[in-house]
Amino acid sequence: MNVKIDVSENLKFTDKTSIMGVATDDGKYKKNVYLLPKVKKRINKYASNIEKIHSIQIYHLIKNEIKKYGSIHICSDISKNKLMNNLRKLFKGDSYWNILQSEKRIKISPVGISFVDVYVKNARKNKDMRDRELKLEKLKTYLKIFDKDNRDRKSVV
């Protein structure tokens, strides 16, 4: 199964709910994760968190289903290198992620994916379509992965 991931409402805009969704071309498989404005305001204190949170949203969407995916196409609001580096840290030790990455079955582009974009925009407007909220406590747990990796890197130098 090939999937595509897109986001509705950039994390920088803290007055609206952000929703990131994943879907297949035929629309039979859809899932989303969302961040409420109050959480976005708390995490946007530091600009570097936006890149990390974007990566955490993607990770949270695909981590349990990754073995079902043949390829993943991601519309990203951050650079490909930063996104791949962040996802590598989050998927540390996951052999299937390493296979997808090495076989170049993960594609990243800054252009929106229309059918996923329509799905996430509708989910942003309709609370009944929302699947899973990323709460502040969960985000802090994931952000510690990045902090730990930075401390490990400093101790090696």
N, CA and C atoms as a LAMMPS dump frame, in Angstrom:
ITEM: TIMESTEP
0
ITEM: NUMBER OF ATOMS
471
ITEM: BOX BOUNDS ff ff ff
-5.0000000000000000e+02 5.0000000000000000e+02
-5.0000000000000000e+02 5.0000000000000000e+02
-5.0000000000000000e+02 5.0000000000000000e+02
ITEM: ATOMS id mol type element x y z
1 1 1 N 0.85 -1.171 0
2 1 2 C 0 0 0
3 1 3 C 0.899 1.238 0
4 2 1 N 0.639 2.13 -0.945
5 2 2 C 1.359 3.388 -1.023
6 2 3 C 0.517 4.47 -0.378
7 3 1 N 1.136 5.299 0.461
8 3 2 C 0.397 6.337 1.177
9 3 3 C 0.996 7.71 0.936
10 4 1 N 0.159 8.711 1.171
11 4 2 C 0.579 10.102 1.041
12 4 3 C 0.186 10.832 2.314
13 5 1 N 1.05 11.765 2.725
14 5 2 C 0.851 12.509 3.97
15 5 3 C 0.857 14.005 3.655
16 6 1 N -0.099 14.713 4.241
17 6 2 C -0.171 16.161 4.057
18 6 3 C -0.699 16.794 5.345
19 7 1 N -0.483 18.106 5.469
20 7 2 C -0.9 18.823 6.673
21 7 3 C -1.83 19.973 6.296
22 8 1 N -2.764 20.276 7.181
23 8 2 C -3.628 21.442 7.017
24 8 3 C -3.366 22.376 8.189
25 9 1 N -3.023 23.574 7.9
26 9 2 C -2.674 24.626 8.862
27 9 3 C -1.276 24.421 9.438
28 10 1 N -0.377 25.223 8.964
29 10 2 C 1.002 25.223 9.417
30 10 3 C 1.062 25.439 10.929
31 11 1 N 2.063 24.859 11.55
32 11 2 C 2.228 24.976 13
33 11 3 C 2.463 26.413 13.463
34 12 1 N 2.96 27.263 12.582
35 12 2 C 3.237 28.649 12.959
36 12 3 C 1.959 29.412 13.296
37 13 1 N 0.846 28.997 12.705
38 13 2 C -0.419 29.688 12.923
39 13 3 C -1.111 29.078 14.133
40 14 1 N -0.98 29.765 15.254
41 14 2 C -1.415 29.185 16.528
42 14 3 C -2.889 29.426 16.859
43 15 1 N -3.626 30.041 15.955
44 15 2 C -5.038 30.301 16.24
45 15 3 C -5.977 29.233 15.676
46 16 1 N -5.425 28.276 14.918
47 16 2 C -6.249 27.226 14.308
48 16 3 C -5.681 25.85 14.619
49 17 1 N -6.554 24.862 14.627
50 17 2 C -6.135 23.479 14.821
51 17 3 C -5.36 23.017 13.596
52 18 1 N -4.217 22.357 13.809
53 18 2 C -3.445 21.752 12.722
54 18 3 C -3.761 20.271 12.668
55 19 1 N -3.997 19.783 11.46
56 19 2 C -4.256 18.362 11.278
57 19 3 C -3.325 17.83 10.21
58 20 1 N -2.681 16.699 10.518
59 20 2 C -1.87 16.012 9.53
60 20 3 C -2.551 14.689 9.245
61 21 1 N -2.69 14.37 7.957
62 21 2 C -3.381 13.14 7.588
63 21 3 C -2.564 12.278 6.66
64 22 1 N -2.876 10.991 6.679
65 22 2 C -2.273 10.021 5.773
66 22 3 C -3.428 9.31 5.078
67 23 1 N -3.256 9.041 3.776
68 23 2 C -4.32 8.371 3.022
69 23 3 C -3.726 7.643 1.823
70 24 1 N -4.47 6.641 1.353
71 24 2 C -4.098 5.949 0.113
72 24 3 C -4.761 6.678 -1.052
73 25 1 N -4.27 6.416 -2.269
74 25 2 C -4.828 7.065 -3.456
75 25 3 C -6.32 6.809 -3.608
76 26 1 N -6.757 5.61 -3.262
77 26 2 C -8.174 5.275 -3.422
78 26 3 C -9.031 5.787 -2.264
79 27 1 N -8.395 6.332 -1.228
80 27 2 C -9.123 6.898 -0.101
81 27 3 C -9.693 5.877 0.864
82 28 1 N -9.372 4.599 0.675
83 28 2 C -9.916 3.563 1.561
84 28 3 C -9.239 3.568 2.935
85 29 1 N -7.999 4.028 2.971
86 29 2 C -7.28 4.094 4.24
87 29 3 C -7.011 5.555 4.544
88 30 1 N -7.52 6.036 5.676
89 30 2 C -7.31 7.424 6.095
90 30 3 C -7.12 7.452 7.599
91 31 1 N -6.233 8.313 8.017
92 31 2 C -5.976 8.484 9.445
93 31 3 C -5.419 9.89 9.638
94 32 1 N -5.684 10.505 10.802
95 32 2 C -5.119 11.83 11.042
96 32 3 C -4.761 12.001 12.507
97 33 1 N -3.933 12.995 12.735
98 33 2 C -3.538 13.384 14.08
99 33 3 C -3.613 14.912 14.118
100 34 1 N -4.072 15.464 15.254
101 34 2 C -4.251 16.907 15.282
102 34 3 C -3.664 17.546 16.537
103 35 1 N -3.384 18.839 16.397
104 35 2 C -2.875 19.666 17.494
105 35 3 C -3.823 20.845 17.678
106 36 1 N -4.267 21.037 18.892
107 36 2 C -5.147 22.162 19.201
108 36 3 C -4.33 23.453 19.331
109 37 1 N -4.964 24.604 19.11
110 37 2 C -4.254 25.886 19.201
111 37 3 C -3.521 26.091 20.524
112 38 1 N -4.133 25.698 21.648
113 38 2 C -3.477 25.921 22.945
114 38 3 C -2.16 25.149 23.054
115 39 1 N -2.088 23.972 22.449
116 39 2 C -0.842 23.19 22.458
117 39 3 C 0.177 23.84 21.526
118 40 1 N -0.284 24.278 20.362
119 40 2 C 0.616 24.934 19.414
120 40 3 C 1.264 26.175 20.03
121 41 1 N 0.492 26.937 20.8
122 41 2 C 1.037 28.142 21.438
123 41 3 C 2.135 27.778 22.431
124 42 1 N 1.961 26.682 23.14
125 42 2 C 2.957 26.255 24.134
126 42 3 C 4.234 25.749 23.492
127 43 1 N 4.122 25.071 22.34
128 43 2 C 5.322 24.476 21.722
129 43 3 C 6.033 25.413 20.764
130 44 1 N 5.378 26.482 20.343
131 44 2 C 5.987 27.39 19.371
132 44 3 C 6.899 28.427 20.003
133 45 1 N 7.251 28.253 21.267
134 45 2 C 8.146 29.203 21.928
135 45 3 C 9.512 29.223 21.25
136 46 1 N 9.916 28.093 20.745
137 46 2 C 11.226 27.978 20.116
138 46 3 C 11.028 27.537 18.674
139 47 1 N 11.602 28.267 17.75
140 47 2 C 11.407 27.99 16.323
141 47 3 C 11.831 26.568 15.945
142 48 1 N 12.862 26.044 16.584
143 48 2 C 13.336 24.7 16.232
144 48 3 C 12.312 23.635 16.565
145 49 1 N 11.4 23.91 17.489
146 49 2 C 10.364 22.938 17.835
147 49 3 C 9.404 22.68 16.683
148 50 1 N 9.176 23.664 15.82
149 50 2 C 8.251 23.494 14.708
150 50 3 C 8.713 22.344 13.818
151 51 1 N 9.986 22.296 13.495
152 51 2 C 10.524 21.211 12.672
153 51 3 C 10.381 19.863 13.373
154 52 1 N 10.638 19.848 14.646
155 52 2 C 10.55 18.598 15.41
156 52 3 C 9.102 18.135 15.534
157 53 1 N 8.194 19.055 15.796
158 53 2 C 6.785 18.699 15.949
159 53 3 C 6.223 18.168 14.636
160 54 1 N 6.602 18.785 13.533
161 54 2 C 6.169 18.313 12.216
162 54 3 C 6.61 16.857 12.027
163 55 1 N 7.832 16.572 12.392
164 55 2 C 8.371 15.209 12.28
165 55 3 C 7.647 14.257 13.23
166 56 1 N 7.352 14.711 14.439
167 56 2 C 6.648 13.876 15.419
168 56 3 C 5.243 13.541 14.921
169 57 1 N 4.575 14.506 14.296
170 57 2 C 3.245 14.234 13.741
171 57 3 C 3.323 13.118 12.697
172 58 1 N 4.291 13.207 11.801
173 58 2 C 4.448 12.184 10.764
174 58 3 C 4.742 10.836 11.409
175 59 1 N 5.671 10.822 12.347
176 59 2 C 6.024 9.581 13.042
177 59 3 C 4.796 8.963 13.71
178 60 1 N 4.027 9.798 14.391
179 60 2 C 2.848 9.314 15.116
180 60 3 C 1.808 8.724 14.159
181 61 1 N 1.72 9.281 12.957
182 61 2 C 0.773 8.777 11.965
183 61 3 C 1.161 7.407 11.409
184 62 1 N 2.443 7.176 11.211
185 62 2 C 2.851 5.981 10.463
186 62 3 C 3.524 4.897 11.281
187 63 1 N 3.888 5.161 12.534
188 63 2 C 4.711 4.22 13.295
189 63 3 C 4.097 2.833 13.44
190 64 1 N 2.793 2.723 13.651
191 64 2 C 2.176 1.417 13.876
192 64 3 C 1.817 0.681 12.597
193 65 1 N 1.776 1.383 11.487
194 65 2 C 1.35 0.787 10.217
195 65 3 C 2.482 0.689 9.202
196 66 1 N 3.681 1.067 9.575
197 66 2 C 4.76 1.243 8.6
198 66 3 C 5.044 -0.02 7.778
199 67 1 N 4.865 -1.18 8.345
200 67 2 C 5.156 -2.412 7.599
201 67 3 C 4.156 -2.679 6.481
202 68 1 N 3.033 -1.97 6.481
203 68 2 C 2.034 -2.12 5.425
204 68 3 C 2.348 -1.251 4.208
205 69 1 N 3.27 -0.295 4.353
206 69 2 C 3.511 0.69 3.307
207 69 3 C 4.565 0.236 2.313
208 70 1 N 4.236 0.395 1.024
209 70 2 C 5.215 0.147 -0.028
210 70 3 C 6.064 1.378 -0.262
211 71 1 N 5.403 2.547 -0.198
212 71 2 C 6.124 3.813 -0.315
213 71 3 C 5.34 4.885 0.443
214 72 1 N 6.053 5.939 0.794
215 72 2 C 5.461 7.042 1.542
216 72 3 C 5.83 8.339 0.831
217 73 1 N 4.831 9.126 0.463
218 73 2 C 5.051 10.425 -0.163
219 73 3 C 4.609 11.482 0.851
220 74 1 N 5.525 12.355 1.246
221 74 2 C 5.254 13.34 2.299
222 74 3 C 5.33 14.75 1.735
223 75 1 N 4.291 15.525 1.96
224 75 2 C 4.338 16.95 1.669
225 75 3 C 4.841 17.614 2.943
226 76 1 N 6.014 18.196 2.879
227 76 2 C 6.642 18.712 4.089
228 76 3 C 6.785 20.226 4.07
229 77 1 N 6.587 20.816 5.234
230 77 2 C 6.797 22.258 5.392
231 77 3 C 8.214 22.566 5.858
232 78 1 N 9.019 21.536 6.051
233 78 2 C 10.412 21.746 6.464
234 78 3 C 11.323 21.072 5.441
235 79 1 N 12.602 21.322 5.535
236 79 2 C 13.534 20.781 4.547
237 79 3 C 13.594 19.258 4.609
238 80 1 N 13.848 18.659 3.471
239 80 2 C 13.923 17.201 3.363
240 80 3 C 14.995 16.646 4.303
241 81 1 N 16.162 17.288 4.339
242 81 2 C 17.257 16.789 5.177
243 81 3 C 16.901 16.821 6.659
244 82 1 N 16.297 17.916 7.106
245 82 2 C 15.909 18.013 8.519
246 82 3 C 14.839 16.988 8.857
247 83 1 N 13.859 16.853 7.963
248 83 2 C 12.786 15.891 8.199
249 83 3 C 13.337 14.467 8.278
250 84 1 N 14.16 14.082 7.328
251 84 2 C 14.704 12.72 7.323
252 84 3 C 15.588 12.477 8.542
253 85 1 N 16.354 13.474 8.944
254 85 2 C 17.195 13.34 10.13
255 85 3 C 16.341 13.163 11.387
256 86 1 N 15.275 13.962 11.5
257 86 2 C 14.378 13.842 12.654
258 86 3 C 13.671 12.494 12.671
259 87 1 N 13.189 12.047 11.516
260 87 2 C 12.499 10.75 11.455
261 87 3 C 13.468 9.601 11.761
262 88 1 N 14.698 9.734 11.329
263 88 2 C 15.709 8.705 11.639
264 88 3 C 15.867 8.567 13.153
265 89 1 N 15.877 9.69 13.857
266 89 2 C 16.002 9.653 15.324
267 89 3 C 14.774 9.008 15.96
268 90 1 N 13.604 9.336 15.448
269 90 2 C 12.371 8.794 16.017
270 90 3 C 12.207 7.301 15.723
271 91 1 N 12.639 6.872 14.545
272 91 2 C 12.522 5.459 14.157
273 91 3 C 13.782 4.662 14.496
274 92 1 N 14.615 5.196 15.344
275 92 2 C 15.875 4.54 15.696
276 92 3 C 15.621 3.077 16.079
277 93 1 N 16.302 2.18 15.379
278 93 2 C 16.172 0.757 15.67
279 93 3 C 15.081 0.051 14.891
280 94 1 N 14.281 0.764 14.105
281 94 2 C 13.223 0.132 13.32
282 94 3 C 13.805 -0.303 11.977
283 95 1 N 13.945 -1.598 11.774
284 95 2 C 14.594 -2.11 10.569
285 95 3 C 13.788 -1.82 9.301
286 96 1 N 12.464 -1.835 9.387
287 96 2 C 11.664 -1.575 8.191
288 96 3 C 11.831 -0.131 7.733
289 97 1 N 11.92 0.802 8.666
290 97 2 C 12.175 2.209 8.302
291 97 3 C 13.493 2.308 7.54
292 98 1 N 14.507 1.597 8.002
293 98 2 C 15.805 1.63 7.335
294 98 3 C 15.719 1.078 5.914
295 99 1 N 14.909 0.044 5.718
296 99 2 C 14.725 -0.516 4.368
297 99 3 C 14.037 0.504 3.463
298 100 1 N 12.938 1.103 3.942
299 100 2 C 12.234 2.118 3.146
300 100 3 C 13.172 3.257 2.754
301 101 1 N 13.961 3.691 3.712
302 101 2 C 14.875 4.808 3.472
303 101 3 C 15.97 4.412 2.481
304 102 1 N 16.562 3.248 2.656
305 102 2 C 17.667 2.831 1.785
306 102 3 C 17.189 2.559 0.363
307 103 1 N 15.963 2.1 0.206
308 103 2 C 15.42 1.824 -1.126
309 103 3 C 14.76 3.054 -1.742
310 104 1 N 14.898 4.187 -1.074
311 104 2 C 14.372 5.463 -1.562
312 104 3 C 12.871 5.391 -1.867
313 105 1 N 12.134 4.728 -0.968
314 105 2 C 10.679 4.641 -1.114
315 105 3 C 9.977 5.714 -0.289
316 106 1 N 10.759 6.655 0.224
317 106 2 C 10.194 7.795 0.944
318 106 3 C 10.473 9.03 0.096
319 107 1 N 9.416 9.666 -0.36
320 107 2 C 9.536 10.846 -1.218
321 107 3 C 9.02 12.044 -0.443
322 108 1 N 9.751 13.154 -0.553
323 108 2 C 9.361 14.37 0.159
324 108 3 C 9.318 15.525 -0.83
325 109 1 N 8.22 16.266 -0.802
326 109 2 C 8.103 17.429 -1.675
327 109 3 C 7.345 18.535 -0.942
328 110 1 N 7.577 19.781 -1.336
329 110 2 C 6.886 20.897 -0.688
330 110 3 C 5.499 21.161 -1.281
331 111 1 N 5.083 20.372 -2.264
332 111 2 C 3.816 20.595 -2.946
333 111 3 C 2.711 19.783 -2.28
334 112 1 N 1.579 20.408 -2.019
335 112 2 C 0.455 19.723 -1.381
336 112 3 C -0.082 18.568 -2.21
337 113 1 N -0.617 17.588 -1.549
338 113 2 C -1.195 16.424 -2.199
339 113 3 C -2.7 16.6 -2.1
340 114 1 N -3.332 16.916 -3.198
341 114 2 C -4.697 17.448 -3.178
342 114 3 C -5.72 16.595 -2.439
343 115 1 N -5.793 15.278 -2.701
344 115 2 C -6.855 14.499 -2.067
345 115 3 C -6.626 14.361 -0.568
346 116 1 N -5.376 14.325 -0.122
347 116 2 C -5.102 14.288 1.314
348 116 3 C -5.395 15.665 1.905
349 117 1 N -5.044 16.697 1.163
350 117 2 C -5.288 18.065 1.616
351 117 3 C -6.782 18.306 1.838
352 118 1 N -7.607 17.845 0.928
353 118 2 C -9.062 17.982 1.079
354 118 3 C -9.528 17.239 2.323
355 119 1 N -9.015 16.029 2.515
356 119 2 C -9.385 15.21 3.683
357 119 3 C -9.026 15.911 4.996
358 120 1 N -7.789 16.429 5.107
359 120 2 C -7.384 17.053 6.369
360 120 3 C -8.087 18.397 6.591
361 121 1 N -8.379 19.117 5.521
362 121 2 C -9.121 20.371 5.681
363 121 3 C -10.532 20.091 6.187
364 122 1 N -11.149 19.046 5.661
365 122 2 C -12.49 18.671 6.139
366 122 3 C -12.431 18.223 7.594
367 123 1 N -11.398 17.48 7.968
368 123 2 C -11.253 17.01 9.349
369 123 3 C -10.997 18.178 10.295
370 124 1 N -10.306 19.204 9.814
371 124 2 C -10.051 20.377 10.649
372 124 3 C -11.362 21.088 10.978
373 125 1 N -12.275 21.108 10.019
374 125 2 C -13.565 21.781 10.21
375 125 3 C -14.579 20.912 10.956
376 126 1 N -14.478 19.604 10.814
377 126 2 C -15.471 18.689 11.38
378 126 3 C -14.824 17.82 12.469
379 127 1 N -15.109 18.118 13.718
380 127 2 C -14.489 17.41 14.844
381 127 3 C -14.762 15.911 14.831
382 128 1 N -15.871 15.486 14.252
383 128 2 C -16.196 14.052 14.196
384 128 3 C -15.235 13.27 13.297
385 129 1 N -14.536 13.956 12.399
386 129 2 C -13.595 13.283 11.493
387 129 3 C -12.203 13.139 12.101
388 130 1 N -11.977 13.748 13.242
389 130 2 C -10.637 13.737 13.839
390 130 3 C -10.38 12.412 14.55
391 131 1 N -9.178 11.881 14.349
392 131 2 C -8.826 10.585 14.933
393 131 3 C -8.143 10.701 16.29
394 132 1 N -6.999 11.354 16.333
395 132 2 C -6.197 11.325 17.541
396 132 3 C -5.536 12.67 17.797
397 133 1 N -5.714 13.165 19.019
398 133 2 C -5.085 14.42 19.411
399 133 3 C -3.693 14.133 19.961
400 134 1 N -2.719 14.94 19.547
401 134 2 C -1.385 14.873 20.145
402 134 3 C -1.393 15.846 21.314
403 135 1 N -1.298 15.332 22.491
404 135 2 C -1.338 16.158 23.699
405 135 3 C 0.072 16.66 24.028
406 136 1 N 0.122 17.73 24.806
407 136 2 C 1.381 18.369 25.158
408 136 3 C 2.336 17.399 25.85
409 137 1 N 1.835 16.577 26.749
410 137 2 C 2.692 15.63 27.481
411 137 3 C 3.358 14.642 26.525
412 138 1 N 2.597 14.167 25.539
413 138 2 C 3.124 13.227 24.555
414 138 3 C 4.209 13.899 23.709
415 139 1 N 3.961 15.139 23.317
416 139 2 C 4.946 15.881 22.527
417 139 3 C 6.235 16.08 23.309
418 140 1 N 6.118 16.396 24.58
419 140 2 C 7.316 16.581 25.412
420 140 3 C 8.124 15.297 25.488
421 141 1 N 7.441 14.156 25.566
422 141 2 C 8.127 12.858 25.6
423 141 3 C 8.931 12.651 24.323
424 142 1 N 8.304 12.929 23.175
425 142 2 C 9.013 12.775 21.902
426 142 3 C 10.156 13.785 21.768
427 143 1 N 9.939 15.023 22.243
428 143 2 C 10.991 16.035 22.135
429 143 3 C 12.232 15.642 22.932
430 144 1 N 12.054 14.868 23.989
431 144 2 C 13.203 14.401 24.779
432 144 3 C 14.123 13.51 23.951
433 145 1 N 13.581 12.827 22.949
434 145 2 C 14.413 12 22.058
435 145 3 C 15.436 12.876 21.359
436 146 1 N 15.007 14.055 20.895
437 146 2 C 15.923 14.972 20.22
438 146 3 C 16.941 15.532 21.198
439 147 1 N 16.511 15.871 22.409
440 147 2 C 17.425 16.401 23.419
441 147 3 C 18.479 15.356 23.793
442 148 1 N 18.055 14.116 23.969
443 148 2 C 18.975 13.035 24.318
444 148 3 C 20.004 12.841 23.207
445 149 1 N 19.541 12.869 21.959
446 149 2 C 20.446 12.685 20.827
447 149 3 C 21.486 13.798 20.777
448 150 1 N 21.089 15.029 21.069
449 150 2 C 22.033 16.15 21.08
450 150 3 C 23.056 16.008 22.204
451 151 1 N 22.618 15.542 23.392
452 151 2 C 23.557 15.333 24.5
453 151 3 C 24.552 14.222 24.159
454 152 1 N 24.069 13.139 23.544
455 152 2 C 24.962 12.044 23.162
456 152 3 C 26.007 12.517 22.162
457 153 1 N 25.582 13.357 21.219
458 153 2 C 26.497 13.859 20.197
459 153 3 C 27.575 14.738 20.844
460 154 1 N 27.196 15.574 21.813
461 154 2 C 28.158 16.453 22.485
462 154 3 C 29.171 15.655 23.28
463 155 1 N 28.738 14.546 23.885
464 155 2 C 29.666 13.763 24.69
465 155 3 C 30.684 13.016 23.841
466 156 1 N 30.362 12.773 22.573
467 156 2 C 31.282 12.096 21.662
468 156 3 C 32.375 13.05 21.209
469 157 1 N 32.032 14.328 21.06
470 157 2 C 32.972 15.337 20.541
471 157 3 C 34.064 15.629 21.513
